[in-house]
Amino acid sequence: MSTSVAELRSALERRWQGVVPHAAAPVRPGRASGIGDLDALLGTAGVPAGQLTELFGARSSGKTMIALALLAAAMRDGALGALIDPSKSFFAPSAAGAGIDLRRLIVVRPGDGAGVRRAADALVRGGACPVVVVDCSESPGALQTHHCARLVGQAEKTGTTLVVVSNGDLQAVASFASLRLRVHDLMPLWQEGSAGSDRLLGCVASVDVAKSRAIAPGRSVRFAAVLPDVAGTWPDLCDSAVDRHALEGSTGVLQPAARA
């Protein structure tokens, strides 16, 4: 015997003395990543606020660069940002060169997975930082299913853009992420100088949309990030130390992108 929607609703109202409509999640505009080509790819959806975004890829793929760009974009609007850095790989001069206002950045360096969870819980629940980045690249066991569920619930309440940086092997994070971006093929961007003295301008990388609730997965973009002068050399601009000569031998010299 078929039952109409109206009959089902009537039966529920009789059973529960009135049905309270499910509260719709607040509609929040997407947050710009701060990288023009990537923002064009994501469109108005942007990097979702109040949800979890995963940036994943191999070591030295460029995922940390995108996370820093997202933090810098939020700071340009006068907001605070937070980075949970259990591997203690954060390098302040490079971050400042990428546009990070160090006076507005909270850096937490927990010693174990439990510390990562406590820090993420406090920062997301507090809501003072619109963007919270959790680097799990060297701490794959820090976030399990129940941790992700709790963090996503808190992010929805506070409108926090929760970003997890990983190697792409965190099943729980992948399941709860509304946006997953795979970063790969990072290469240095050199400017040819006299007498073979090349100067590092920045880098180029590719980003694939692996999962999204707003746009079709499978789309990709390749972008150039031209950075101001910073202390140090190529290893300071990557997720971890990279042998410049190995990269140079495989990529050659790329034409510099125009400065912003």
Backbone as numpy.savetxt, mean C-alpha at the origin, in Angstrom:
# Nx Ny Nz CAx CAy CAz Cx Cy Cz
-43.23 -24.99 -3.59 -44.08 -23.80 -3.59 -43.19 -22.55 -3.59
-43.36 -21.70 -4.56 -42.54 -20.51 -4.65 -43.01 -19.45 -3.66
-42.07 -18.67 -3.18 -42.36 -17.61 -2.22 -41.77 -16.31 -2.75
-42.58 -15.26 -2.76 -42.11 -13.98 -3.27 -41.26 -13.27 -2.21
-40.52 -12.28 -2.67 -39.70 -11.48 -1.75 -40.59 -10.77 -0.73
-41.73 -10.26 -1.18 -42.64 -9.56 -0.28 -43.15 -10.50 0.82
-43.45 -11.75 0.44 -43.91 -12.71 1.44 -42.82 -13.06 2.43
-41.59 -13.19 1.95 -40.48 -13.45 2.85 -40.25 -12.30 3.81
-40.32 -11.09 3.30 -40.14 -9.92 4.16 -41.23 -9.86 5.21
-42.47 -10.12 4.80 -43.58 -10.10 5.74 -43.39 -11.14 6.84
-42.91 -12.34 6.44 -42.69 -13.40 7.43 -41.59 -13.01 8.40
-40.53 -12.38 7.91 -39.45 -11.94 8.78 -39.91 -10.87 9.75
-40.73 -9.94 9.26 -41.24 -8.88 10.13 -42.12 -9.44 11.23
-42.92 -10.45 10.90 -43.75 -11.07 11.94 -42.89 -11.80 12.95
-41.83 -12.47 12.45 -40.99 -13.25 13.35 -40.15 -12.37 14.26
-39.59 -11.29 13.70 -38.65 -10.46 14.45 -39.25 -9.11 14.85
-40.55 -8.94 14.72 -41.23 -7.70 15.10 -40.60 -6.47 14.42
-40.40 -6.63 13.15 -39.83 -5.52 12.37 -38.39 -5.78 12.01
-38.07 -5.63 10.77 -36.71 -5.87 10.30 -35.96 -4.55 10.22
-34.78 -4.52 10.82 -33.94 -3.35 10.72 -33.08 -3.49 9.48
-33.20 -2.59 8.51 -32.40 -2.72 7.29 -30.91 -2.74 7.61
-30.20 -3.53 6.82 -28.75 -3.62 7.03 -28.10 -2.27 6.73
-27.31 -1.80 7.67 -26.68 -0.50 7.51 -25.65 -0.56 6.40
-25.80 0.32 5.45 -24.85 0.35 4.35 -23.52 0.92 4.83
-22.42 0.37 4.32 -21.11 0.90 4.67 -20.97 2.31 4.14
-20.37 3.22 4.93 -20.22 4.59 4.46 -19.41 4.65 3.17
-19.86 5.49 2.26 -19.18 5.64 0.99 -18.03 6.64 1.16
-16.80 6.18 0.99 -15.65 7.05 1.16 -14.92 7.14 -0.18
-14.44 8.33 -0.51 -13.71 8.45 -1.77 -12.40 7.70 -1.71
-11.94 7.23 -2.85 -10.66 6.55 -2.90 -9.53 7.53 -2.63
-8.45 7.01 -2.08 -7.30 7.85 -1.74 -6.27 7.77 -2.87
-5.73 8.90 -3.27 -4.72 8.92 -4.33 -3.44 8.30 -3.83
-2.76 7.57 -4.71 -1.49 6.96 -4.34 -0.34 7.95 -4.38
-0.55 9.06 -5.08 0.54 10.02 -5.25 1.38 9.74 -6.48
1.10 8.65 -7.20 1.81 8.31 -8.44 0.81 8.46 -9.58
1.04 9.42 -10.45 0.05 9.80 -11.44 -0.47 8.66 -12.30
0.43 7.87 -12.86 0.02 6.78 -13.75 -0.78 5.71 -13.00
-0.39 5.44 -11.76 -1.13 4.46 -10.97 -2.50 4.99 -10.59
-2.59 6.27 -10.27 -3.89 6.86 -9.95 -4.81 6.85 -11.16
-4.25 7.05 -12.34 -5.05 6.98 -13.57 -5.59 5.57 -13.78
-4.78 4.57 -13.44 -5.22 3.19 -13.58 -6.35 2.87 -12.61
-6.21 3.32 -11.36 -7.21 3.01 -10.34 -8.47 3.85 -10.49
-8.37 4.98 -11.16 -9.53 5.82 -11.38 -10.05 6.44 -10.10
-11.34 6.79 -10.09 -11.92 7.45 -8.92 -11.95 6.54 -7.70
-11.89 5.21 -7.92 -11.89 4.29 -6.79 -10.64 4.47 -5.94
-9.52 4.74 -6.59 -8.28 4.97 -5.87 -7.90 3.81 -4.97
-7.07 4.11 -3.99 -6.73 3.15 -2.95 -7.81 3.29 -1.88
-8.59 2.25 -1.62 -9.80 2.40 -0.80 -9.52 2.79 0.65
-10.30 3.75 1.14 -10.27 4.12 2.55 -11.22 3.21 3.31
-10.86 2.89 4.54 -11.70 2.04 5.36 -11.62 0.57 4.98
-10.61 0.20 4.19 -10.45 -1.17 3.74 -8.97 -1.54 3.75
-8.70 -2.79 3.43 -7.33 -3.30 3.40 -6.83 -3.39 1.96
-5.65 -2.88 1.73 -4.98 -2.98 0.44 -3.67 -3.74 0.63
-3.39 -4.68 -0.24 -2.14 -5.42 -0.17 -1.25 -5.03 -1.34
-0.02 -4.63 -1.03 1.02 -4.39 -2.02 1.99 -5.56 -1.91
2.10 -6.35 -2.97 2.94 -7.52 -2.85 3.85 -7.68 -4.06
4.91 -8.42 -3.83 5.89 -8.67 -4.88 7.15 -9.22 -4.27
8.10 -9.54 -5.12 9.37 -10.07 -4.65 10.18 -8.98 -3.96
11.22 -9.39 -3.30 12.11 -8.42 -2.65 12.67 -7.47 -3.71
12.72 -6.19 -3.37 13.21 -5.13 -4.28 12.35 -5.01 -5.52
11.05 -5.22 -5.38 10.13 -5.08 -6.51 9.60 -3.67 -6.67
9.68 -2.86 -5.60 9.15 -1.50 -5.64 7.91 -1.31 -4.80
7.47 -2.33 -4.08 6.24 -2.21 -3.29 6.37 -1.20 -2.14
7.56 -1.14 -1.53 7.77 -0.16 -0.46 7.72 1.26 -1.01
8.21 1.44 -2.24 8.17 2.75 -2.86 6.73 3.25 -3.00
5.82 2.37 -3.38 4.42 2.77 -3.52 3.82 3.07 -2.16
4.16 2.28 -1.15 3.65 2.54 0.20 4.11 3.90 0.70
5.36 4.25 0.45 5.87 5.56 0.86 5.18 6.68 0.09
4.92 6.45 -1.19 4.22 7.47 -1.99 2.82 7.71 -1.44
2.15 6.65 -1.01 0.81 6.79 -0.44 0.85 7.58 0.86
1.84 7.28 1.70 2.00 8.04 2.94 2.29 9.52 2.65
3.17 9.76 1.68 3.52 11.14 1.33 2.31 11.91 0.82
1.47 11.25 0.01 0.27 11.91 -0.50 -0.67 12.31 0.63
-0.81 11.45 1.63 -1.67 11.79 2.77 -1.08 12.96 3.55
0.23 12.99 3.69 0.87 14.06 4.46 0.77 15.40 3.77
0.72 15.38 2.44 0.56 16.65 1.73 -0.78 17.29 2.03
-1.73 16.49 2.48 -3.03 17.02 2.89 -3.04 17.38 4.37
-1.88 17.32 5.03 -1.78 17.70 6.43 -2.04 16.58 7.41
-2.15 15.35 6.93 -2.48 14.22 7.80 -1.22 13.58 8.37
-1.43 12.75 9.39 -0.37 11.91 9.93 -0.34 10.59 9.18
0.77 9.89 9.25 0.88 8.56 8.67 1.63 7.66 9.62
1.46 6.35 9.46 2.13 5.40 10.34 2.71 4.26 9.53
3.90 3.81 9.94 4.57 2.68 9.31 5.01 1.71 10.39
4.55 0.47 10.30 4.97 -0.58 11.23 6.08 -1.36 10.53
7.27 -1.31 11.09 8.50 -1.75 10.42 9.24 -2.78 11.27
8.73 -4.02 11.35 9.41 -5.01 12.19 10.79 -5.41 11.68
11.05 -5.28 10.38 12.36 -5.64 9.85 13.39 -4.54 10.03
12.94 -3.39 10.51 13.82 -2.24 10.77 14.59 -1.82 9.52
13.89 -1.81 8.40 14.51 -1.45 7.13 14.21 -0.02 6.70
13.39 0.71 7.47 13.04 2.08 7.12 14.28 2.96 7.15
14.48 3.72 6.07 15.64 4.60 5.95 15.14 6.03 5.78
15.30 6.84 6.81 14.67 8.16 6.86 15.09 9.08 5.72
16.37 9.19 5.34 16.73 10.11 4.24 16.04 9.76 2.93
15.96 8.46 2.62 15.27 8.07 1.39 13.79 8.39 1.46
13.18 8.18 2.64 11.76 8.49 2.81 11.51 9.98 2.64
12.39 10.79 3.21 12.25 12.24 3.06 12.39 12.64 1.60
13.31 11.98 0.88 13.47 12.27 -0.53 12.26 11.88 -1.35
11.50 10.89 -0.87 10.29 10.44 -1.57 9.08 11.29 -1.21
9.29 12.35 -0.42 8.19 13.25 -0.10 7.59 13.06 1.27
8.15 12.17 2.09 7.62 11.94 3.43 7.99 13.10 4.34
7.02 13.65 5.04 7.27 14.64 6.09 7.55 13.86 7.37
8.81 13.74 7.73 9.18 12.90 8.87 8.56 13.38 10.18
8.19 14.64 10.25 7.56 15.15 11.47 6.14 14.62 11.63
5.56 14.12 10.55 4.19 13.63 10.59 4.11 12.10 10.49
5.26 11.45 10.52 5.29 10.00 10.36 5.58 9.31 11.69
4.72 8.34 12.04 4.94 7.49 13.21 5.55 6.18 12.72
6.73 5.85 13.20 7.40 4.61 12.84 7.45 3.71 14.08
6.89 2.51 13.96 6.89 1.54 15.05 7.73 0.35 14.62
8.64 -0.07 15.48 9.52 -1.20 15.16 9.35 -2.31 16.19
8.28 -3.08 16.09 8.04 -4.16 17.04 9.05 -5.28 16.87
9.26 -6.03 17.96 10.26 -7.08 17.93 9.74 -8.43 17.49
8.43 -8.61 17.44 7.88 -9.91 17.05 6.48 -9.72 16.46
5.86 -10.86 16.07 4.54 -10.79 15.45 3.48 -10.23 16.38
3.56 -10.55 17.67 2.59 -10.03 18.62 2.68 -8.51 18.69
3.91 -7.98 18.62 4.08 -6.54 18.62 3.51 -5.89 17.38
3.66 -6.55 16.23 3.07 -6.05 15.00 1.55 -5.93 15.14
0.95 -6.96 15.70 -0.51 -6.96 15.85 -0.97 -5.87 16.82
-0.26 -5.72 17.94 -0.65 -4.69 18.92 -0.53 -3.29 18.31
0.55 -3.06 17.58 0.74 -1.74 16.98 -0.32 -1.46 15.93
-0.60 -2.44 15.06 -1.61 -2.24 14.02 -2.98 -2.01 14.65
-3.30 -2.78 15.67 -4.58 -2.63 16.34 -4.75 -1.24 16.92
-3.71 -0.75 17.62 -3.80 0.56 18.25 -3.89 1.68 17.23
-3.10 1.60 16.16 -3.08 2.68 15.17 -4.37 2.73 14.36
-4.88 1.58 13.95 -6.11 1.56 13.15 -7.31 1.92 14.01
-7.37 1.37 15.21 -8.50 1.66 16.09 -8.53 3.12 16.51
-7.32 3.72 16.71 -7.27 5.12 17.13 -7.78 6.07 16.07
-7.51 5.78 14.79 -8.04 6.61 13.72 -7.32 7.93 13.50
-6.20 8.16 14.18 -5.50 9.44 14.02 -4.70 9.49 12.73
-4.35 8.32 12.18 -3.55 8.25 10.96 -4.42 7.72 9.82
-4.74 8.54 8.84 -5.57 8.07 7.72 -4.95 6.92 6.94
-3.61 6.83 6.94 -2.92 5.74 6.25 -2.00 5.03 7.23
-2.19 3.71 7.37 -1.34 2.89 8.22 -0.76 1.78 7.35
0.57 1.72 7.28 1.27 0.72 6.48 1.88 -0.31 7.42
1.62 -1.58 7.15 2.18 -2.68 7.92 3.08 -3.50 6.99
4.38 -3.50 7.26 5.31 -4.23 6.41 5.47 -5.65 6.97
4.85 -6.61 6.29 4.92 -8.02 6.72 5.85 -8.83 5.84
6.69 -8.17 5.06 7.57 -8.90 4.14 8.48 -9.87 4.86
8.96 -9.48 6.05 9.84 -10.35 6.81 9.13 -10.95 8.02
7.82 -10.74 8.13 7.04 -11.28 9.26 5.78 -11.94 8.72
5.91 -13.03 7.96 4.75 -13.63 7.30 3.70 -14.19 8.26
4.08 -14.50 9.49 3.11 -15.06 10.43 2.45 -14.05 11.32
2.70 -12.77 11.09 2.18 -11.75 12.01 0.67 -11.60 11.93
0.08 -11.73 10.74 -1.35 -11.51 10.57 -2.03 -12.79 10.08
-2.88 -13.36 10.93 -3.67 -14.53 10.56 -5.10 -14.08 10.28
-5.97 -15.03 9.99 -7.33 -14.72 9.56 -8.07 -13.87 10.59
-8.05 -14.27 11.87 -8.81 -13.51 12.87 -8.21 -12.13 13.11
-6.90 -11.99 12.93 -6.30 -10.66 13.07 -6.77 -9.76 11.93
-6.77 -10.28 10.71 -7.21 -9.49 9.56 -8.68 -9.08 9.70
-9.50 -10.01 10.16 -10.92 -9.71 10.33 -11.12 -8.55 11.30
-10.38 -8.58 12.40 -10.52 -7.51 13.39 -10.01 -6.18 12.84
-8.86 -6.20 12.17 -8.31 -4.97 11.64 -9.20 -4.35 10.57
-9.75 -5.18 9.69 -10.64 -4.66 8.64 -11.89 -4.06 9.27
-12.43 -4.70 10.30 -13.60 -4.14 10.98 -13.29 -2.78 11.60
-12.10 -2.64 12.19 -11.71 -1.36 12.78 -11.47 -0.31 11.70
-10.85 -0.73 10.60 -10.59 0.22 9.51 -11.90 0.77 8.94
-12.92 -0.08 8.84 -14.21 0.38 8.34 -14.81 1.45 9.25
-14.62 1.29 10.56 -15.18 2.26 11.52 -14.43 3.58 11.48
-13.11 3.53 11.36 -12.32 4.76 11.43 -11.99 5.36 10.06
-12.28 4.63 8.99 -11.97 5.14 7.66 -10.50 5.07 7.31
-9.76 4.24 8.03 -8.31 4.13 7.81 -8.00 3.34 6.54
-7.07 3.84 5.77 -6.53 3.09 4.64 -5.42 2.19 5.20
-5.72 0.92 5.31 -4.79 -0.05 5.87 -4.04 -0.73 4.72
-2.74 -0.60 4.70 -1.91 -1.14 3.62 -0.96 -2.18 4.21
-1.00 -3.38 3.67 -0.08 -4.44 4.09 0.89 -4.70 2.96
2.18 -4.62 3.25 3.23 -4.91 2.28 3.69 -6.34 2.53
3.70 -7.16 1.48 4.02 -8.58 1.67 4.76 -9.12 0.45
5.15 -10.39 0.58 5.76 -11.10 -0.55 4.72 -11.82 -1.40
3.44 -11.68 -1.04 2.37 -12.31 -1.80 2.01 -13.69 -1.32
2.52 -14.08 -0.14 2.27 -15.42 0.37 1.40 -15.44 1.62
0.66 -14.37 1.85 -0.19 -14.28 3.04 -1.65 -14.50 2.62
-2.14 -15.72 2.78 -3.47 -16.07 2.32 -4.55 -15.27 3.03
-4.38 -15.07 4.35 -5.39 -14.33 5.12 -5.49 -12.89 4.62
-4.35 -12.26 4.41 -4.34 -10.88 3.92 -4.97 -10.80 2.54
-4.63 -11.74 1.66 -5.19 -11.75 0.31 -6.71 -11.90 0.35
-7.22 -12.71 1.28 -8.67 -12.93 1.36 -9.42 -11.69 1.80
-8.84 -10.93 2.74 -9.54 -9.76 3.29 -9.25 -8.48 2.52
-8.28 -8.49 1.63 -7.94 -7.27 0.89 -9.01 -6.97 -0.16
-9.42 -5.73 -0.24 -10.34 -5.32 -1.29 -9.58 -4.89 -2.54
-8.29 -4.59 -2.38 -7.44 -4.24 -3.51 -6.08 -4.90 -3.30
-5.62 -5.64 -4.32 -4.30 -6.26 -4.28 -3.53 -5.79 -5.52
-2.36 -5.23 -5.28 -1.52 -4.74 -6.36 -0.20 -5.50 -6.35
0.11 -6.14 -7.48 1.39 -6.85 -7.62 2.40 -5.91 -8.27
3.52 -5.72 -7.61 4.56 -4.81 -8.10 5.74 -5.66 -8.56
6.30 -5.32 -9.72 7.38 -6.14 -10.26 8.21 -5.34 -11.26
9.32 -5.94 -11.66 10.20 -5.38 -12.70 10.69 -3.98 -12.36
11.15 -3.80 -11.13 11.75 -2.53 -10.74 13.11 -2.38 -11.41
13.35 -1.22 -12.00 14.63 -0.94 -12.63 15.08 0.47 -12.29
16.38 0.70 -12.17 16.87 2.05 -11.88 16.72 2.96 -13.09
16.57 4.22 -12.81 16.44 5.24 -13.85 17.67 6.13 -13.77
18.56 5.98 -14.74 19.84 6.69 -14.71 19.85 7.86 -15.69
20.59 8.89 -15.32 20.87 9.99 -16.23 22.34 9.91 -16.60
22.62 9.84 -17.88 24.01 9.73 -18.32 24.77 11.02 -18.01
25.94 10.83 -17.45 26.79 11.96 -17.12 28.08 11.91 -17.91
28.92 12.89 -17.71 30.20 12.94 -18.41 31.16 11.94 -17.80
32.01 11.39 -18.61 33.06 10.46 -18.18 32.47 9.26 -17.45
31.31 8.84 -17.87 30.71 7.65 -17.29 30.14 7.83 -15.90
30.01 9.06 -15.44 29.48 9.31 -14.09 27.96 9.45 -14.17
27.27 8.33 -14.18 25.82 8.34 -14.25 25.23 8.79 -12.91
24.05 9.38 -12.98 23.38 9.87 -11.79 22.02 9.20 -11.69
21.70 8.70 -10.51 20.42 8.04 -10.30 19.30 9.06 -10.18
18.29 8.95 -11.04 17.15 9.86 -10.98 15.97 9.27 -10.21
15.85 7.98 -10.21 14.70 7.33 -9.57 14.61 5.90 -10.08
13.42 5.46 -10.36 13.23 4.09 -10.83 11.92 3.97 -11.59
11.78 2.85 -12.29 10.53 2.53 -12.97 10.09 1.15 -12.50
8.80 0.93 -12.48 8.26 -0.36 -12.02 6.92 -0.60 -12.69
6.48 -1.84 -12.65 5.18 -2.23 -13.18 4.26 -2.65 -12.05
2.97 -2.35 -12.21 1.97 -2.71 -11.22 0.81 -3.40 -11.93
0.42 -4.58 -11.44 -0.73 -5.30 -11.95 -1.83 -5.31 -10.90
-3.07 -5.13 -11.33 -4.21 -5.23 -10.41 -4.58 -6.71 -10.31
-4.24 -7.33 -9.19 -4.53 -8.75 -8.99 -5.93 -8.98 -8.44
-6.46 -8.00 -7.73 -7.80 -8.12 -7.15 -8.33 -6.72 -6.88
-9.59 -6.51 -7.20 -10.21 -5.21 -6.95 -11.72 -5.34 -6.93
-12.34 -4.59 -6.05 -13.80 -4.55 -6.01 -14.36 -3.45 -6.90
-13.47 -2.60 -7.41 -13.94 -1.43 -8.16 -13.59 -1.47 -9.63
-12.47 -2.09 -10.00 -12.08 -2.14 -11.41 -11.75 -3.58 -11.77
-11.69 -3.84 -13.07 -11.45 -5.20 -13.53 -10.02 -5.62 -13.24
-9.82 -6.77 -12.57 -8.46 -7.27 -12.35 -7.78 -7.57 -13.68
-6.47 -7.59 -13.65 -5.70 -7.87 -14.85 -5.14 -6.63 -15.53
-5.63 -5.47 -15.17 -5.09 -4.25 -15.74 -3.72 -3.96 -15.15
-2.88 -3.28 -15.89 -1.52 -3.01 -15.41 -1.04 -1.67 -15.93
0.02 -1.19 -15.29 0.60 0.08 -15.70 2.09 0.04 -15.35
2.87 0.73 -16.13 4.30 0.90 -15.83 4.55 2.38 -15.65
5.19 2.72 -14.56 5.34 4.13 -14.22 6.78 4.43 -13.82
7.12 5.71 -13.91 8.44 6.18 -13.49 8.29 7.07 -12.27
9.15 6.87 -11.31 9.18 7.72 -10.12 10.51 8.43 -10.09
10.49 9.74 -10.27 11.70 10.55 -10.25 11.80 11.19 -8.88
12.87 10.88 -8.18 13.02 11.32 -6.80 14.02 12.47 -6.69
13.84 13.33 -5.68 14.84 14.37 -5.44 16.15 13.75 -4.96
17.17 14.57 -4.84 18.45 14.09 -4.33 18.27 13.59 -2.90
18.83 12.41 -2.61 18.78 11.85 -1.26 20.17 11.34 -0.90
20.40 11.16 0.39 21.68 10.62 0.82 21.79 9.16 0.40
22.99 8.73 0.02 23.17 7.33 -0.33 23.01 7.09 -1.82
22.93 5.80 -2.18 22.84 5.42 -3.57 21.69 4.48 -3.79
21.73 3.74 -4.88 20.61 2.89 -5.29 20.06 1.99 -4.20
20.86 1.30 -3.37 20.28 0.41 -2.36 19.34 1.11 -1.40
19.55 2.42 -1.16 18.69 3.14 -0.22 17.30 3.37 -0.77
17.11 3.20 -2.07 15.82 3.49 -2.68 14.99 2.23 -2.90
15.51 1.08 -2.52 14.83 -0.17 -2.76 14.32 -0.77 -1.47
13.58 -1.88 -1.61 13.10 -2.59 -0.43 14.26 -3.20 0.33
15.33 -3.56 -0.31 16.52 -4.10 0.33 17.71 -3.81 -0.56
18.90 -4.12 -0.07 20.11 -3.80 -0.82 20.15 -4.54 -2.15
20.53 -3.82 -3.20 20.61 -4.39 -4.54 21.98 -4.04 -5.11
22.59 -4.97 -5.80 23.86 -4.71 -6.44 23.64 -3.86 -7.68
24.13 -2.66 -7.65 23.91 -1.73 -8.76 24.43 -2.30 -10.07
25.62 -2.91 -10.05 26.22 -3.38 -11.29 25.43 -4.52 -11.90
24.83 -5.37 -11.05 24.01 -6.47 -11.57 22.79 -5.92 -12.28
22.18 -4.89 -11.68 21.02 -4.29 -12.31 21.41 -3.56 -13.58
22.52 -2.83 -13.51 22.94 -2.04 -14.64 23.23 -2.93 -15.85
23.81 -4.10 -15.57 24.14 -4.99 -16.65 22.92 -5.56 -17.35
21.81 -5.68 -16.60 20.62 -6.29 -17.18 19.65 -5.29 -17.76
19.73 -4.02 -17.34 18.74 -3.04 -17.77 19.32 -1.96 -18.67
20.62 -1.69 -18.56 21.19 -0.60 -19.32 20.77 0.74 -18.73
20.92 1.80 -19.48 20.57 3.14 -19.03 19.23 3.52 -19.62
18.32 3.96 -18.78 17.00 4.34 -19.23 16.92 5.84 -19.39
16.09 6.30 -20.27 15.90 7.73 -20.44 15.18 8.29 -19.24
15.64 9.40 -18.69 15.00 9.97 -17.51 13.62 10.51 -17.85
12.74 10.39 -16.86 11.41 10.97 -17.01 11.48 12.46 -16.69
10.51 13.21 -17.19 10.49 14.64 -16.92 10.22 14.89 -15.44
10.88 15.86 -14.88 10.65 16.19 -13.48 9.29 16.85 -13.30
8.70 16.54 -12.12 7.38 17.12 -11.85 7.53 18.61 -11.60
